[in-house]
């Protein structure tokens, strides 16, 4: 069944249809875990409790340090994590769901959290530590380039050895 046939037989666009044909998985929906990337709560994680309109949502994060508030979607980055909660869930119930899903541990183990921790650590470096990082990068680049050059020269030698006997045979045949 092609997409055109599916659209004509389907009256509404459901989430499964969008996932199947568009591959998009991070929807703005109740229970979606999001990272706040701007404002007072920058760097904190929250859960979308209710969608108000196409640009604003109600978020809450009782165990994550985010008070219940309305926030613009421009200030959020959606994650892959999704809690199965009802729309407009109360704070205490949400807190229980977060603990039940062990959300804090899952977020801490994610590559996104590790990347943010590395960025934070790098921002906290002093001048001497930045200098040490620069010198270690130089040493690493030197060693990598040295290994690449050795591998390249070995490959070139093998190619020359393989090419020489062919040349000798061709010169013997007048």
Buried (B, 14 or more C-beta within 10 A) or exposed (E): EEEEEEEEEEEEEEEEBEEEEEEEEBEEBBBBBBBBEEEEBEEBBBBBBBBEEEEBBBBBBBBBEBEBBEBEBEBBBBBEBBBEBEEEBBBEEBBBBBEEBEBEEBBEEBEBBEEEEEEEEEEEEEEEEEEEEEEEEEEEEEEEEEEEEEEEEEEEEEEEEEEEEEEEEEEEEE
